[in-house]
Structure formats: C-alpha cells, structure tokens
Amino acid sequence: MEENTGFTLKQLAEEDRPREKLLLKGRQSLTNAELIAILIGSGNTKETAVELAQRILVHYRNNLDLLGRLGIDDFVKFPGIGPAKAITIIAALELGRRRNLAEAEQKVQIKSSRDIFEVMYPLICDLPNEEFWVLHLNKANRIIEKEKISVGGIAGTVVDLKIILKSALQKLASALILVHNHPSGNLAPSDADLSITKKLKEAAHILEIAVLDHVIIGDKNYFSFADNGNI
C-alpha cells in the first residue's frame, strides 16, 4: 500500500503554500518570492505571504543583491513586515553572502582579474558606501591577507599610501592588488582612482613590491586597470 503524502494538486496551486511545494518538489522549484514567503511566514490582511514577498521583490526590481543591502527600516515599510520578520530576511541574505564568500576563499591564487572579482565581490558588493581594500600576495600570487584600508561615503574614500606600504612590508608581500567598490554601479575610474594607482605603483616599485592590478567592483561587474592598460 502506497504511503499517503498528504499533498494534493490543489495545495500546490495555492501560492501561499511554498512549504508544501518545497517538500514535494524540492527547494530548486521555489521562486524567490516563495523562498522569502517561507521566511516571513504570513502576509497581511490583504496579501498572502507570497504576494507580499512578490511586492517587495518588484519594488526592488527583483534584484537580490539590492535586497541584501537593505536594513530593517527598509523592510518594515511594507505592511505585514515587522522588525522580527525583517531581521529574518536580513539574516538569510547575509548567510547567502557568507556562503559565496566561503566558496570564493577556496580559490586563493590570483591568476586573472576575474579571480580578484570572485574573491572580493562577496565582501563589498552590497555596501552602500565605498571601501578600499588591498590584497597582499606572495611570490606565487597567493593571497596572504585581504586588508580593508579605508571606509568612505557614497562618492569616495581617503587612501593613505604610507599605511598600505607599511602593511605590505610587515606582511612581507611580494605584490599588491588594489580593490574598491563603486556603489553607484559606474565602473569608470575617477581621476583620483588613476592618481592613487600611479602613485602607489611608483612608491611600491622602490620597495620591490609590484602593484599588479586595481579592480573597481560595481553591480555584478568590474573594471580592471591591468586589463584596460591603466597600470
């Protein structure tokens, strides 16, 4: 006698039953809205959990990266989302970000600008402000350490060459890679980006430390100074 699973086609047709759908068809079958609906559990007086999740996603252009940058205040603007539900969504998105970071860190030897992007994107992709990082490399171009140098505003951040070079000497780095993000998504290097790269390359050369690249990270894409002949 076959075991009765308790699931019916009627249940699967109801958009507020994502848990049953996951059990019967697997997690890959769920839409982003259905996954978020599982997190929030319930909707409001006018919407099911799935409908509420769909509205949140549409409001943010179905962009999970953009969703990952939101704070509690952004989520609670939607009727039916209180602080507890907002925290649940934020925690789930942060786990996803950390999973991407853990996968990226398995690849610690830098062979191309794409490698730099994959290592650093999970760290700075969701930030609303600029951050400047340096990758310290050994002679085999393996990462010794990823170091945050400065945190700025939306349009820029201050970079101190002396701090970068002092840290590189302490870590016995053979090469450096510069990385910063543009929250606007515009990947074009600014005059300040070009200037700081040139100055640091010249100063590091005196110390026999190579500056291999400077990568600007935006929304799911990047600009490499080395690939574009700017270094």
C-alpha positions as CSV (number, residue, x, y, z in Angstrom):
1,M,0.0,0.0,0.0
2,E,1.4,3.4,-1.0
3,E,2.1,5.9,1.7
4,N,-0.2,9.0,1.5
5,T,2.0,12.1,1.4
6,G,-0.9,14.4,2.2
7,F,-0.2,16.7,-0.8
8,T,-2.7,17.5,-3.5
9,L,-2.5,19.4,-6.8
10,K,-4.9,21.9,-5.2
11,Q,-2.4,22.6,-2.5
12,L,0.3,23.2,-5.0
13,A,-1.8,25.6,-6.9
14,E,-2.2,27.8,-3.8
15,E,0.5,30.4,-3.9
16,D,0.7,30.7,-0.1
17,R,1.8,27.0,0.4
18,P,5.5,27.2,-0.5
19,R,6.5,24.9,2.3
20,E,4.5,22.0,0.9
21,K,5.9,22.8,-2.6
22,L,9.4,22.6,-1.2
23,L,8.7,19.2,0.5
24,L,7.1,17.7,-2.6
25,K,9.2,19.2,-5.4
26,G,12.5,20.4,-3.8
27,R,13.9,23.8,-3.0
28,Q,15.0,24.4,-6.5
29,S,11.4,24.5,-7.6
30,L,10.6,27.6,-5.5
31,T,10.6,31.1,-6.8
32,N,12.5,33.9,-4.9
33,A,9.2,35.2,-3.7
34,E,8.2,31.7,-2.3
35,L,11.5,31.4,-0.5
36,I,11.0,34.8,1.1
37,A,7.5,33.8,2.0
38,I,8.8,30.9,4.0
39,L,11.0,33.3,5.9
40,I,8.2,35.7,6.8
41,G,5.6,33.1,7.4
42,S,2.5,35.2,6.9
43,G,1.3,38.2,4.9
44,N,-1.1,40.9,5.9
45,T,-4.9,41.4,5.8
46,K,-4.8,42.0,2.0
47,E,-1.9,39.8,0.8
48,T,-0.7,36.3,1.3
49,A,3.0,35.8,2.3
50,V,3.9,35.1,-1.3
51,E,2.0,38.1,-2.6
52,L,3.8,40.3,0.0
53,A,7.1,38.8,-1.0
54,Q,6.4,39.4,-4.6
55,R,5.6,43.1,-4.0
56,I,8.8,43.5,-2.0
57,L,10.8,42.0,-4.9
58,V,9.1,44.0,-7.6
59,H,9.7,47.2,-5.5
60,Y,13.5,46.4,-5.6
61,R,13.5,45.3,-9.3
62,N,13.8,41.6,-8.4
63,N,17.4,42.3,-7.5
64,L,18.6,40.1,-4.7
65,D,21.9,42.0,-4.5
66,L,20.0,45.2,-3.9
67,L,17.8,43.4,-1.4
68,G,20.9,42.3,0.5
69,R,21.8,45.9,1.1
70,L,18.6,46.8,2.9
71,G,18.2,47.5,6.6
72,I,15.4,46.8,9.0
73,D,13.8,50.3,8.3
74,D,13.6,49.5,4.6
75,F,11.6,46.2,5.2
76,V,9.2,47.4,7.9
77,K,7.8,50.0,5.4
78,F,5.8,47.1,3.9
79,P,2.6,46.3,5.8
80,G,3.0,42.8,7.4
81,I,6.7,43.1,7.9
82,G,7.7,43.9,11.4
83,P,11.3,44.1,12.9
84,A,11.3,40.3,13.6
85,K,10.5,39.4,10.0
86,A,12.9,42.0,8.7
87,I,15.7,40.5,10.8
88,T,14.9,37.0,9.5
89,I,15.2,38.2,5.9
90,I,18.4,40.1,6.5
91,A,19.9,37.1,8.3
92,A,19.0,34.8,5.4
93,L,20.6,37.1,2.9
94,E,23.7,37.5,5.0
95,L,24.1,33.7,5.2
96,G,23.9,33.6,1.4
97,R,26.6,36.3,1.1
98,R,28.8,34.4,3.5
99,R,28.3,31.2,1.6
100,N,29.5,33.0,-1.6
101,L,32.5,34.3,0.3
102,A,33.4,30.9,1.7
103,E,33.3,29.5,-1.9
104,A,35.4,32.3,-3.2
105,E,38.1,31.9,-0.5
106,Q,38.8,28.4,-1.7
107,K,40.4,29.9,-4.7
108,V,43.3,31.8,-3.1
109,Q,45.8,32.0,-6.0
110,I,45.2,35.1,-8.2
111,K,45.7,34.3,-11.9
112,S,43.4,36.9,-13.5
113,S,41.2,39.9,-12.8
114,R,38.2,37.5,-12.7
115,D,39.8,35.8,-9.7
116,I,40.1,39.1,-7.9
117,F,36.4,39.9,-8.6
118,E,35.3,36.5,-7.3
119,V,37.3,36.8,-4.1
120,M,36.2,40.4,-3.3
121,Y,32.7,40.7,-4.7
122,P,31.0,38.9,-1.8
123,L,32.8,41.2,0.6
124,I,31.9,44.6,-0.9
125,C,29.0,44.0,-3.4
126,D,26.2,45.1,-1.0
127,L,27.8,48.1,0.6
128,P,26.1,51.5,0.4
129,N,29.4,53.3,0.7
130,E,32.9,53.0,-0.8
131,E,35.6,50.8,0.8
132,F,39.2,50.5,-0.3
133,W,40.9,47.1,0.2
134,V,44.3,45.7,-0.6
135,L,45.2,42.1,-1.4
136,H,48.7,41.2,-0.2
137,L,50.2,38.4,-2.3
138,N,53.3,36.2,-2.0
139,K,55.6,35.3,-4.9
140,A,53.2,32.7,-6.1
141,N,50.4,35.2,-6.3
142,R,48.6,33.5,-3.4
143,I,46.7,35.8,-1.0
144,I,48.5,36.4,2.3
145,E,45.8,38.6,3.6
146,K,42.8,40.7,2.5
147,E,43.0,44.1,4.3
148,K,40.4,46.9,4.5
149,I,42.3,50.2,4.3
150,S,39.6,52.8,4.5
151,V,35.8,53.3,4.6
152,G,34.2,56.4,3.0
153,G,31.0,57.8,1.8
154,I,28.9,57.2,-1.3
155,A,31.3,59.0,-3.7
156,G,34.7,58.2,-2.3
157,T,37.1,57.3,0.4
158,V,40.5,58.5,1.6
159,V,43.6,56.3,0.9
160,D,46.9,56.7,2.7
161,L,49.8,55.3,0.7
162,K,52.0,55.1,3.8
163,I,49.6,52.8,5.6
164,I,49.4,50.5,2.6
165,L,53.2,50.3,2.1
166,K,53.8,49.8,5.9
167,S,51.4,47.0,6.0
168,A,52.8,45.3,2.9
169,L,56.3,45.4,4.4
170,Q,55.1,43.9,7.7
171,K,53.4,41.1,5.8
172,L,56.4,40.6,3.5
173,A,54.2,40.9,0.5
174,S,55.7,40.5,-2.9
175,A,52.8,42.1,-4.7
176,L,49.7,44.1,-4.1
177,I,46.3,44.3,-5.7
178,L,44.0,47.3,-5.0
179,V,40.3,46.9,-4.9
180,H,37.5,49.3,-4.2
181,N,33.8,49.5,-4.9
182,H,31.6,52.0,-6.6
183,P,28.1,51.8,-5.0
184,S,26.6,53.7,-7.9
185,G,27.5,50.8,-10.3
186,N,29.5,53.1,-12.5
187,L,32.8,51.3,-13.2
188,A,34.7,54.1,-14.8
189,P,37.8,55.0,-12.8
190,S,37.9,58.6,-11.5
191,D,40.9,60.9,-11.8
192,A,41.5,60.2,-8.1
193,D,41.5,56.4,-8.8
194,L,44.0,56.8,-11.6
195,S,46.2,59.1,-9.5
196,I,46.3,56.9,-6.4
197,T,47.1,53.9,-8.5
198,K,50.0,55.6,-10.3
199,K,51.5,57.0,-7.0
200,L,51.3,53.7,-5.2
201,K,52.8,51.7,-8.1
202,E,55.8,54.1,-8.2
203,A,56.3,54.1,-4.4
204,A,55.9,50.3,-4.2
205,H,58.4,49.8,-7.0
206,I,61.1,51.4,-4.9
207,L,60.4,48.7,-2.2
208,E,60.5,46.0,-4.9
209,I,56.8,45.3,-4.4
210,A,54.7,45.0,-7.6
211,V,51.2,46.5,-7.9
212,L,49.6,44.0,-10.2
213,D,46.1,45.5,-10.6
214,H,43.4,47.8,-9.3
215,V,39.9,46.5,-9.6
216,I,36.7,48.6,-9.3
217,I,33.7,46.5,-8.4
218,G,30.2,47.5,-9.2
219,D,26.9,45.7,-9.6
220,K,27.8,42.2,-10.7
221,N,30.7,43.5,-12.8
222,Y,34.1,45.0,-12.5
223,F,36.8,47.2,-14.2
224,S,40.4,46.0,-14.2
225,F,43.1,48.6,-14.6
226,A,45.5,45.9,-15.8
227,D,43.1,44.5,-18.4
228,N,42.5,48.0,-19.7
229,G,46.1,49.2,-19.8
230,N,45.8,51.7,-16.9
231,I,48.5,50.2,-14.8
